[in-house]
């Protein structure tokens, strides 16, 4: 959950986090490994509150879209 991020900067912000996460190395079974993550993003503007479950479902749909598109991506729902 992100707050106080301008709509135009959401994907940029989440992509920075994704890139920083992918740059980390972890020790596992005596080996150094890297992992990646995909993110699904949705949101709302101040007065147009939505039911939290609906927001989670929309973000989940975007997450699966990112995974289908190749993984290690950010997919955001469009605001039309």
Secondary structure, 3 states (H helix, E strand, C coil): CCCCCCHHHHHHHHHHHHHHHHHCCEEECCEEECCCCCEEECCCCCCCCCCHHHHHHHHHHHHHHHHHCCCCCEEECCCC
